[in-house]
């Protein structure tokens, strides 16, 4: 009699272990968000300018809304609004191998846009912060240049 009870307990225990293992694996698979593209780079404005100074082919992408883009943008930047990035990326960014420098309204928006681009298969994406970051460094650089000229 005890062997039948022990056998039942054994099978019930194994059944519970197997169900628990399946649930754990399913949870891990659902929580894992694979990126089909490679991770993107995060660059400072200074690093981006340095790379752009010697890189032959690249594209600067502004993911802010159209009004913000028209008020001011980085020279030669192309505008695709963040909300329509996935739909319009292929028609504007035809070469998936070209380096794409992405900036937005803030760093969070440019990071999200860079991740979207890598997820849909762009190979060389760099997030360069916000438009404010870019213009703040421009202003500092211009001031430093003026001070250097005065002191010399």
ROSE-19973 format. One line per field, with one value per atom (N, C-alpha, C): atom name; x negated, y, z; residue number from 1. Coordinates in nm, 3 decimals. Atoms other than C-alpha are relative to their C-alpha. Layout:
N
kepa	c(CA; ...)
c1	c(X; ...)
c2	c(Y; ...)
c3	c(Z; ...)
nufi	c(NUM; ...)
//
This chain:
152
kepa	c(N; CA; C; N; CA; C; N; CA; C; N; CA; C; N; CA; C; N; CA; C; N; CA; C; N; CA; C; N; CA; C; N; CA; C; N; CA; C; N; CA; C; N; CA; C; N; CA; C; N; CA; C; N; CA; C; N; CA; C; N; CA; C; N; CA; C; N; CA; C; N; CA; C; N; CA; C; N; CA; C; N; CA; C; N; CA; C; N; CA; C; N; CA; C; N; CA; C; N; CA; C; N; CA; C; N; CA; C; N; CA; C; N; CA; C; N; CA; C; N; CA; C; N; CA; C; N; CA; C; N; CA; C; N; CA; C; N; CA; C; N; CA; C; N; CA; C; N; CA; C; N; CA; C; N; CA; C; N; CA; C; N; CA; C; N; CA; C; N; CA; C; N; CA; C; N; CA; C; N; CA; C; N; CA; C; N; CA; C; N; CA; C; N; CA; C; N; CA; C; N; CA; C; N; CA; C; N; CA; C; N; CA; C; N; CA; C; N; CA; C; N; CA; C; N; CA; C; N; CA; C; N; CA; C; N; CA; C; N; CA; C; N; CA; C; N; CA; C; N; CA; C; N; CA; C; N; CA; C; N; CA; C; N; CA; C; N; CA; C; N; CA; C; N; CA; C; N; CA; C; N; CA; C; N; CA; C; N; CA; C; N; CA; C; N; CA; C; N; CA; C; N; CA; C; N; CA; C; N; CA; C; N; CA; C; N; CA; C; N; CA; C; N; CA; C; N; CA; C; N; CA; C; N; CA; C; N; CA; C; N; CA; C; N; CA; C; N; CA; C; N; CA; C; N; CA; C; N; CA; C; N; CA; C; N; CA; C; N; CA; C; N; CA; C; N; CA; C; N; CA; C; N; CA; C; N; CA; C; N; CA; C; N; CA; C; N; CA; C; N; CA; C; N; CA; C; N; CA; C; N; CA; C; N; CA; C; N; CA; C; N; CA; C; N; CA; C; N; CA; C; N; CA; C; N; CA; C; N; CA; C; N; CA; C; N; CA; C; N; CA; C; N; CA; C; N; CA; C; N; CA; C; N; CA; C; N; CA; C; N; CA; C; N; CA; C; N; CA; C; N; CA; C; N; CA; C; N; CA; C; N; CA; C; N; CA; C; N; CA; C; N; CA; C; N; CA; C; N; CA; C; N; CA; C; N; CA; C; N; CA; C; N; CA; C; N; CA; C; N; CA; C)
c1	c(-0.081; 0.000; -0.086; 0.087; -0.279; -0.072; 0.068; -0.450; 0.090; -0.092; -0.138; 0.010; -0.005; -0.118; -0.130; 0.130; -0.490; -0.012; 0.003; -0.452; 0.085; -0.086; -0.163; -0.069; 0.069; -0.358; -0.117; 0.112; -0.659; 0.046; -0.049; -0.459; 0.061; -0.057; -0.273; -0.112; 0.114; -0.602; -0.068; 0.064; -0.760; 0.087; -0.092; -0.452; -0.009; 0.011; -0.473; -0.133; 0.133; -0.847; -0.002; 0.000; -0.793; 0.086; -0.088; -0.502; -0.069; 0.072; -0.706; -0.113; 0.111; -1.005; 0.052; -0.059; -0.784; 0.044; -0.044; -0.633; -0.119; 0.119; -0.978; -0.061; 0.057; -1.110; 0.090; -0.092; -0.797; -0.010; 0.014; -0.834; -0.130; 0.128; -1.200; 0.004; -0.009; -1.125; 0.084; -0.087; -0.842; -0.066; 0.062; -1.053; -0.123; 0.118; -1.349; 0.044; -0.034; -1.326; -0.122; 0.120; -1.581; 0.000; 0.017; -1.714; -0.058; 0.048; -1.747; -0.122; 0.116; -1.993; -0.104; 0.104; -2.317; 0.035; -0.024; -2.314; -0.052; 0.042; -2.347; -0.105; 0.100; -2.627; 0.063; -0.039; -2.579; -0.122; 0.113; -2.801; 0.031; -0.015; -2.859; -0.002; 0.003; -2.827; -0.142; 0.140; -3.205; -0.046; 0.038; -3.253; 0.067; -0.072; -2.987; -0.064; 0.066; -3.150; -0.134; 0.130; -3.488; 0.020; -0.026; -3.350; 0.048; -0.053; -3.161; -0.109; 0.105; -3.478; -0.085; 0.080; -3.652; 0.081; -0.083; -3.362; 0.054; -0.042; -3.273; 0.152; -0.144; -2.915; 0.071; -0.083; -2.669; 0.127; -0.125; -2.321; 0.037; -0.045; -2.195; 0.152; -0.144; -1.839; 0.059; -0.074; -1.614; 0.136; -0.127; -1.319; 0.103; -0.096; -1.146; 0.117; -0.114; -0.811; -0.039; 0.032; -0.804; -0.018; 0.009; -0.746; -0.134; 0.128; -1.050; -0.116; 0.103; -1.261; -0.009; 0.000; -1.155; -0.048; 0.050; -1.238; -0.152; 0.145; -1.596; -0.042; 0.051; -1.796; -0.149; 0.140; -2.149; -0.010; 0.019; -2.281; 0.000; -0.013; -2.196; 0.078; -0.079; -1.974; 0.129; -0.124; -1.680; 0.101; -0.103; -1.352; 0.096; -0.107; -1.139; 0.053; -0.057; -0.903; -0.006; 0.018; -0.952; 0.118; -0.118; -0.595; 0.011; -0.008; -0.638; -0.136; 0.136; -1.002; -0.004; 0.005; -0.943; 0.060; -0.065; -0.707; -0.081; 0.067; -0.923; -0.151; 0.146; -1.276; -0.055; 0.054; -1.325; 0.003; -0.005; -1.218; -0.099; 0.093; -1.446; -0.142; 0.131; -1.734; -0.017; 0.002; -1.781; -0.114; 0.116; -2.126; -0.007; 0.001; -2.109; -0.140; 0.138; -2.489; -0.060; 0.053; -2.536; 0.014; -0.009; -2.606; 0.110; -0.111; -2.297; -0.019; 0.009; -2.340; 0.140; -0.138; -2.008; 0.004; -0.028; -1.893; 0.148; -0.142; -1.556; 0.025; -0.039; -1.371; -0.078; 0.080; -1.551; -0.074; 0.081; -1.792; 0.085; -0.087; -1.513; 0.059; -0.059; -1.352; -0.105; 0.104; -1.681; -0.046; 0.035; -1.765; 0.106; -0.109; -1.424; -0.003; 0.008; -1.462; -0.118; 0.117; -1.811; 0.028; -0.034; -1.680; 0.096; -0.093; -1.394; -0.076; 0.076; -1.641; -0.081; 0.076; -1.862; 0.093; -0.097; -1.555; 0.050; -0.048; -1.448; -0.114; 0.110; -1.795; -0.107; 0.108; -2.010; -0.124; 0.121; -2.370; -0.086; 0.090; -2.543; 0.078; -0.084; -2.332; -0.068; 0.057; -2.460; 0.098; -0.088; -2.248; -0.088; 0.085; -2.386; 0.073; -0.067; -2.144; 0.114; -0.111; -1.906; -0.052; 0.036; -1.901; -0.058; 0.052; -1.955; -0.145; 0.139; -2.274; -0.091; 0.080; -2.401; -0.020; 0.011; -2.325; -0.075; 0.073; -2.463; -0.150; 0.142; -2.799; -0.046; 0.035; -2.795; -0.025; 0.014; -2.747; -0.128; 0.122; -3.026; -0.123; 0.114; -3.262; -0.022; 0.014; -3.190; -0.058; 0.050; -3.251; -0.147; 0.141; -3.577; -0.086; 0.076; -3.691; -0.020; 0.010; -3.618; -0.100; 0.091; -3.802; -0.145; 0.135; -4.103; -0.055; 0.044; -4.119; -0.034; 0.025; -4.101; -0.128; 0.118; -4.370; -0.129; 0.122; -4.614; -0.034)
c2	c(-0.118; 0.000; 0.126; -0.117; 0.237; 0.025; -0.021; 0.179; 0.070; -0.071; 0.294; 0.146; -0.138; 0.606; 0.072; -0.059; 0.670; 0.026; -0.016; 0.621; 0.119; -0.115; 0.870; 0.130; -0.121; 1.125; 0.031; -0.020; 1.074; 0.063; -0.051; 1.133; 0.141; -0.134; 1.433; 0.102; -0.089; 1.587; 0.031; -0.023; 1.538; 0.084; -0.080; 1.679; 0.147; -0.139; 1.993; 0.063; -0.051; 2.030; 0.034; -0.024; 2.002; 0.121; -0.115; 2.250; 0.130; -0.118; 2.495; 0.037; -0.028; 2.463; 0.060; -0.053; 2.524; 0.145; -0.136; 2.833; 0.096; -0.085; 2.970; 0.029; -0.020; 2.917; 0.093; -0.086; 3.078; 0.145; -0.136; 3.380; 0.063; -0.053; 3.421; 0.034; -0.027; 3.399; 0.124; -0.117; 3.655; 0.129; -0.123; 3.899; 0.041; -0.031; 3.879; 0.072; -0.078; 4.147; 0.005; 0.000; 4.057; 0.117; -0.106; 4.335; -0.064; 0.061; 4.223; 0.074; -0.077; 4.503; 0.001; -0.013; 4.569; 0.115; -0.113; 4.797; 0.130; -0.128; 5.164; 0.063; -0.071; 5.393; 0.124; -0.126; 5.683; 0.091; -0.090; 5.974; 0.137; -0.140; 6.317; 0.083; -0.089; 6.614; 0.010; -0.012; 6.648; -0.123; 0.124; 6.281; -0.008; 0.004; 6.304; 0.094; -0.095; 6.613; -0.052; 0.057; 6.442; -0.108; 0.107; 6.135; 0.057; -0.060; 6.351; 0.073; -0.075; 6.545; -0.088; 0.087; 6.242; -0.110; 0.102; 6.018; 0.054; -0.046; 6.038; -0.004; 0.014; 5.913; -0.025; 0.015; 5.960; 0.080; -0.073; 6.090; 0.045; -0.052; 6.311; -0.004; 0.017; 6.225; 0.074; -0.076; 6.465; -0.067; 0.070; 6.278; 0.085; -0.090; 6.583; 0.024; -0.029; 6.702; 0.105; -0.086; 6.903; 0.146; -0.140; 7.240; 0.030; -0.018; 7.199; -0.004; 0.011; 7.093; 0.129; -0.122; 7.401; 0.122; -0.110; 7.631; 0.000; 0.011; 7.505; -0.145; 0.137; 7.190; 0.002; 0.014; 7.066; 0.005; -0.014; 7.151; -0.137; 0.121; 6.882; -0.113; 0.104; 6.692; -0.027; 0.043; 6.497; -0.023; 0.013; 6.499; -0.115; 0.100; 6.193; 0.004; -0.008; 6.239; -0.136; 0.123; 5.983; -0.097; 0.086; 5.852; -0.074; 0.067; 5.762; -0.053; 0.042; 5.650; -0.137; 0.135; 5.281; -0.003; 0.001; 5.348; 0.072; -0.082; 5.611; -0.021; 0.017; 5.495; -0.051; 0.060; 5.282; 0.093; -0.091; 5.553; 0.115; -0.110; 5.817; -0.054; 0.058; 5.602; -0.126; 0.112; 5.381; -0.099; 0.085; 5.245; -0.039; 0.045; 5.036; -0.008; 0.006; 5.034; 0.136; -0.134; 5.412; 0.035; -0.044; 5.569; 0.104; -0.091; 5.741; 0.060; -0.072; 6.006; 0.052; -0.030; 6.048; 0.099; -0.088; 6.338; 0.031; -0.027; 6.437; 0.119; -0.109; 6.671; -0.011; 0.026; 6.512; -0.132; 0.121; 6.227; -0.127; 0.119; 5.979; -0.028; 0.018; 6.038; -0.048; 0.043; 6.003; -0.143; 0.139; 5.681; -0.096; 0.086; 5.534; -0.011; 0.002; 5.631; -0.085; 0.080; 5.480; -0.148; 0.141; 5.156; -0.050; 0.040; 5.148; -0.029; 0.020; 5.186; -0.129; 0.125; 4.903; -0.120; 0.111; 4.686; -0.034; 0.029; 4.722; -0.027; 0.050; 4.638; 0.098; -0.093; 4.951; -0.037; 0.056; 4.855; 0.097; -0.096; 5.174; 0.123; -0.107; 5.400; 0.058; -0.069; 5.660; 0.104; -0.097; 5.859; 0.116; -0.115; 6.213; 0.100; -0.087; 6.356; 0.080; -0.085; 6.643; 0.118; -0.120; 6.949; 0.106; -0.095; 7.161; -0.030; 0.038; 6.964; 0.051; -0.039; 7.033; 0.151; -0.146; 7.406; 0.057; -0.047; 7.446; -0.012; 0.018; 7.307; 0.097; -0.098; 7.528; 0.137; -0.131; 7.836; 0.005; 0.002; 7.734; 0.007; 0.002; 7.667; 0.138; -0.133; 8.004; 0.098; -0.090; 8.185; -0.026; 0.031; 8.001; 0.052; -0.051; 8.093; 0.150; -0.147; 8.463; 0.037; -0.030; 8.461; -0.030; 0.037; 8.287; 0.109; -0.105; 8.551; 0.129; -0.121; 8.836; -0.013; 0.019; 8.688; -0.008; 0.012; 8.626; 0.133)
c3	c(0.000; 0.000; 0.000; -0.009; 0.088; -0.132; 0.128; -0.244; -0.100; 0.089; -0.431; 0.040; -0.047; -0.215; -0.033; 0.033; -0.258; -0.150; 0.144; -0.631; -0.043; 0.031; -0.647; 0.040; -0.047; -0.444; -0.093; 0.092; -0.669; -0.132; 0.127; -0.988; 0.014; -0.023; -0.844; 0.018; -0.021; -0.731; -0.132; 0.130; -1.073; -0.092; 0.080; -1.243; 0.041; -0.050; -1.022; -0.040; 0.038; -1.092; -0.149; 0.145; -1.468; -0.035; 0.027; -1.469; 0.045; -0.050; -1.258; -0.094; 0.093; -1.492; -0.130; 0.124; -1.797; 0.021; -0.029; -1.635; 0.015; -0.015; -1.543; -0.137; 0.134; -1.897; -0.082; 0.074; -2.047; 0.046; -0.054; -1.817; -0.047; 0.046; -1.908; -0.149; 0.144; -2.280; -0.025; 0.020; -2.255; 0.047; -0.052; -2.052; -0.080; 0.080; -2.290; -0.128; 0.120; -2.561; -0.090; 0.084; -2.826; -0.098; 0.099; -3.043; -0.126; 0.124; -3.403; -0.054; 0.042; -3.473; 0.109; -0.101; -3.296; 0.093; -0.090; -2.994; -0.062; 0.052; -3.073; 0.092; -0.078; -2.959; 0.064; -0.064; -2.720; -0.004; 0.017; -2.813; 0.058; -0.039; -2.670; -0.128; 0.116; -2.902; -0.054; 0.043; -2.910; -0.076; 0.068; -3.003; -0.138; 0.128; -3.275; -0.101; 0.091; -3.425; -0.049; 0.039; -3.424; -0.106; 0.096; -3.602; -0.133; 0.123; -3.852; -0.079; 0.069; -3.930; -0.092; 0.086; -4.078; -0.068; 0.063; -4.178; -0.133; 0.133; -4.548; -0.017; 0.023; -4.548; 0.132; -0.118; -4.265; -0.020; 0.006; -4.204; 0.141; -0.129; -3.922; -0.002; -0.005; -3.820; 0.120; -0.101; -3.628; 0.016; -0.020; -3.472; 0.075; -0.063; -3.326; -0.095; 0.088; -3.459; -0.103; 0.115; -3.783; 0.040; -0.042; -3.610; 0.068; -0.069; -3.384; -0.101; 0.103; -3.685; -0.080; 0.080; -3.882; 0.078; -0.083; -3.589; 0.006; -0.002; -3.597; 0.006; 0.002; -3.664; -0.035; 0.037; -3.714; -0.152; 0.144; -4.058; -0.068; 0.082; -4.318; 0.067; -0.066; -4.073; -0.077; 0.063; -4.213; 0.113; -0.103; -4.022; -0.030; -0.002; -3.954; 0.143; -0.134; -3.663; 0.068; -0.077; -3.388; -0.019; 0.009; -3.414; -0.133; 0.131; -3.782; -0.045; 0.033; -3.767; -0.068; 0.055; -3.835; -0.141; 0.130; -4.127; -0.107; 0.101; -4.300; -0.009; -0.004; -4.217; -0.132; 0.122; -4.527; -0.120; 0.115; -4.770; 0.013; -0.020; -4.616; 0.020; -0.032; -4.484; -0.083; 0.094; -4.788; 0.027; -0.023; -4.694; 0.147; -0.140; -4.376; 0.057; -0.048; -4.354; 0.033; -0.025; -4.337; 0.149; -0.139; -3.999; 0.013; -0.026; -3.862; 0.138; -0.127; -3.592; 0.033; -0.036; -3.409; 0.117; -0.113; -3.194; 0.004; -0.016; -3.057; 0.090; -0.092; -2.824; 0.130; -0.120; -2.529; -0.020; 0.013; -2.467; -0.002; -0.002; -2.388; -0.138; 0.133; -2.727; -0.100; 0.095; -2.916; 0.029; -0.034; -2.725; -0.053; 0.048; -2.806; -0.153; 0.146; -3.172; -0.047; 0.037; -3.191; 0.019; -0.023; -3.041; -0.106; 0.107; -3.293; -0.129; 0.124; -3.579; 0.003; -0.008; -3.455; -0.002; 0.000; -3.396; -0.140; 0.136; -3.759; -0.098; 0.082; -3.887; -0.044; 0.036; -3.917; 0.080; -0.059; -3.847; 0.078; -0.061; -3.743; 0.045; -0.054; -3.521; 0.123; -0.116; -3.276; 0.050; -0.065; -3.034; 0.047; -0.035; -2.992; 0.089; -0.096; -2.736; -0.060; 0.042; -2.788; -0.082; 0.076; -3.010; 0.094; -0.099; -2.696; 0.034; -0.027; -2.622; -0.111; 0.117; -2.972; -0.004; 0.007; -2.964; 0.119; -0.118; -2.610; -0.023; 0.027; -2.719; -0.108; 0.104; -3.032; 0.062; -0.065; -2.815; 0.080; -0.078; -2.579; -0.089; 0.092; -2.869; -0.061; 0.058; -3.030; 0.101; -0.104; -2.701; 0.026; -0.022; -2.643; -0.114; 0.116; -2.996; 0.007; -0.012; -2.936; 0.109; -0.110; -2.603; -0.038; 0.044; -2.760; -0.092; 0.090; -3.035; 0.075; -0.078; -2.781; 0.080; -0.083; -2.558; -0.079; 0.081; -2.843; -0.057)
nufi	c(1; 1; 1; 2; 2; 2; 3; 3; 3; 4; 4; 4; 5; 5; 5; 6; 6; 6; 7; 7; 7; 8; 8; 8; 9; 9; 9; 10; 10; 10; 11; 11; 11; 12; 12; 12; 13; 13; 13; 14; 14; 14; 15; 15; 15; 16; 16; 16; 17; 17; 17; 18; 18; 18; 19; 19; 19; 20; 20; 20; 21; 21; 21; 22; 22; 22; 23; 23; 23; 24; 24; 24; 25; 25; 25; 26; 26; 26; 27; 27; 27; 28; 28; 28; 29; 29; 29; 30; 30; 30; 31; 31; 31; 32; 32; 32; 33; 33; 33; 34; 34; 34; 35; 35; 35; 36; 36; 36; 37; 37; 37; 38; 38; 38; 39; 39; 39; 40; 40; 40; 41; 41; 41; 42; 42; 42; 43; 43; 43; 44; 44; 44; 45; 45; 45; 46; 46; 46; 47; 47; 47; 48; 48; 48; 49; 49; 49; 50; 50; 50; 51; 51; 51; 52; 52; 52; 53; 53; 53; 54; 54; 54; 55; 55; 55; 56; 56; 56; 57; 57; 57; 58; 58; 58; 59; 59; 59; 60; 60; 60; 61; 61; 61; 62; 62; 62; 63; 63; 63; 64; 64; 64; 65; 65; 65; 66; 66; 66; 67; 67; 67; 68; 68; 68; 69; 69; 69; 70; 70; 70; 71; 71; 71; 72; 72; 72; 73; 73; 73; 74; 74; 74; 75; 75; 75; 76; 76; 76; 77; 77; 77; 78; 78; 78; 79; 79; 79; 80; 80; 80; 81; 81; 81; 82; 82; 82; 83; 83; 83; 84; 84; 84; 85; 85; 85; 86; 86; 86; 87; 87; 87; 88; 88; 88; 89; 89; 89; 90; 90; 90; 91; 91; 91; 92; 92; 92; 93; 93; 93; 94; 94; 94; 95; 95; 95; 96; 96; 96; 97; 97; 97; 98; 98; 98; 99; 99; 99; 100; 100; 100; 101; 101; 101; 102; 102; 102; 103; 103; 103; 104; 104; 104; 105; 105; 105; 106; 106; 106; 107; 107; 107; 108; 108; 108; 109; 109; 109; 110; 110; 110; 111; 111; 111; 112; 112; 112; 113; 113; 113; 114; 114; 114; 115; 115; 115; 116; 116; 116; 117; 117; 117; 118; 118; 118; 119; 119; 119; 120; 120; 120; 121; 121; 121; 122; 122; 122; 123; 123; 123; 124; 124; 124; 125; 125; 125; 126; 126; 126; 127; 127; 127; 128; 128; 128; 129; 129; 129; 130; 130; 130; 131; 131; 131; 132; 132; 132; 133; 133; 133; 134; 134; 134; 135; 135; 135; 136; 136; 136; 137; 137; 137; 138; 138; 138; 139; 139; 139; 140; 140; 140; 141; 141; 141; 142; 142; 142; 143; 143; 143; 144; 144; 144; 145; 145; 145; 146; 146; 146; 147; 147; 147; 148; 148; 148; 149; 149; 149; 150; 150; 150; 151; 151; 151; 152; 152; 152)
//
